[in-house]
């Protein structure tokens, strides 16, 4: 007869949910997270307990690590040997634990991330402080549970006479939970626990006066009191940890940065490699050499600098761009009442003190029970000595030990334990002198019993026992703090000179958006005619700048890109520049209107914007600083159908002249335009009629004499006027006429600019013909003339735009320091 097979028909999601739920519970409770009472994960607890059981303690010799790992796997932890050995090694690493729990002989890894030697080579034993973690475990202080195969028992938690969770911290990742608890100073933690016991209403702020913050074994500097406060109040928070570095002088006007402490859990070899890569890739200027000079006397990294390098700037750059400074995130999760909980400082201290109360209570009960049992026996022995002869006779008359016990219990009213002690008594104890030592012992036992009973009867006495023990632990094991605490997070300012080699270059920008920088050597070896430019394109900026400067590129859509000069593509003078769209993501119909060089984004300098629909906006220059240049930023808000036509940098003492296509010009001082924010739209620059728009607006120095204005009309007429032909007015007026009105074929302005000696203006016609005009050769006209015809529009077509010929100019007169 076939055996009927039974299968459960279950939905996959139910099975997955159930199995993963069980797995998660196991990972959370029994692997990755520490217990709030002893601060240990199960594998760590099992290692310490196994070493204790094997008597592999600090007062005895070292023993092969492999033997311990074998015991742990065989008795308590049915997992891989490597996971057990790695956990054991971590317990011995002085750069990971503030107070190591295992002492190890041999290679136990390094701060460079080197692996430890195999467990067959290393030897280990418990440290003295680990023995304090296990002290009194044999006095019934903690519960035991059967091990994985029910052959022996293992402790659920260790007595932990040291507040290990805070002292050594913990780190781990489980299913749905992670923990990151930093190490602390033993003395500070003990003082905080005692303060909490003495004053139950103590606040976290008060405790923070005692526990200053984490105390990493690797030292370093912690910055950010607010982050610390939040972390200790909520269990989560962020602080900045940086290495300890000093700047030391060398011969020949040089300096070096010496680092002797690095942030916690940072791999030193990786840090040194990263610093050297910055030097090789020339991401930072001024580093000559990076050396790791660490030896048995201590950690030391030396960053040797070039002559006249900005030492503090380089150090700040290293803080910002390497793991010499890191953010440390508190996430203080531990298992409390069999559940993972996010604990604040008070809850951690309370979890520990509750555990200690239970441990001391159970220990006292154990000692009391033992003392009472012994006192009872001593009492029997004293009585036995006083009737010794009768006792001996009774015992001699007995058949065996059991009969002797029975007889003396009946004859002299001894209890069973007393009778057992009497019949097993050795003959030499029957001397007369022994009665005194028995009486002395009885006296001492009574005192001990009274002491134990007092501890159990009054919690005050219990707490004083805990405090006394903690104070002795502090005296024995506490040492000065390694990590320094600073209240504020320092803002890292890095001068551009630190990251960029200072070099003078030629920058060029064309209207169609081709930009480049060229070395002065390439420029001087060429002629102006060698400059490659696309047909119908026009150079709008040709400047000598320094690689540490910025170039603000403004588009007709009212957006801008603050591009550092050193980020411009380095291209020879004889080659076409790179299109701007390769640097920043601009729209197809977006063109560059103006390029303004900036050495410093000063608060006392301004940018003035003019739009086609007659708006003007003035903002302080410092608003336009940005580290981002991959996408254009908003320079001003343009209304629909409006576009930006010109931008100027100003010191606040300039005159404005706005010209419209209908032939009106308005002149006023820039103080008429109030200063507003970066994204605002601005105010009215000039009163416009229907179909009227601004052709151009210029800025002129108010103190300069002989200011010449140049106007071109669509009919090919050009004229030059002196500014004194106009009256200075105020903003948002209609302006004064600049052309003579004609009923047939009226002139309208297509080009307007302020001109100077040697300026050359190019006129572009509808038939794409180009005509050059030297404005200063034109006669001075009044406002009511239409100037001189320079183009026959019947043949060449009407004039559409004018462009000023660019000459190379030094953007800044003063030399770069």
Secondary structure, 3 states (H helix, E strand, C coil): CCCCCCCCCCCHHHHHHHHHHHHHHHHHHHHHCCECCCCCCHHHHHHHHHHHHCCCCCCCCCEEHHHHHHHHHHHCCCCCHHHHHHHHHHCCCCCCCCCCCEEEECCCCCCCCCCCCCCCCCEEEECHHHHHHHCCHHHCCCCEEECCCCCCEEECCCCCCCCHHHHHCEEEECCCCEEEECCCCHHHHHHHHHHHHHCCCCCHHHHHCCCCCCCCCCCCEEECHHHHHHHHHHCEEEEEEECEEEEEEECCCEEEEEEEECCCCCCHHHHHHHHHHHHHCCCCCCEEEEEECCECCECCEEEEECCCCCHHHHHHHHHHHCCCEEEEEEECEEEECCEEEECCHHHHHHHHHHHHHHHHHHHHHHHHHHHHHHHHHHHHHHHHHHCHHHHHHHHHCCCCHHHHHHHHHHHHCCCHHHHHHHHCCCHHHHCCCHHHHHHHHHHHHHHHHHHHHHHHHCHHHHHHHHHHHHHHHHHHHCCCCCCEEECCCCCCCCCHHHHCCCCEEEEEEECCCEEEEEEHHHHHCCCHHHCCCCCCCCEEEEEEEECCCEEEEEECCCEEEEEEHHHCCECCCCCCCEEHHHCCCCCCCCCEEEEEEECCCCCCCEEEEEECCCEEEEEEHHHHCCCCCCCCEECCCCCCCCCEEEEEEECCCEEEEEEECCCEEEEEEHHHCCECCCCCCCEECCCCCCCCCEEEEEEEECCCCCCEEEEEECCCEEEEEEHHHCCCCCCCCCCEECCCCCCCCCCCEEEEEEECCCCCEEEEECCCCEEEECHHHCCECCCCCCCEECCCHHHHCCEEEEEECCCCEECCCCCCC
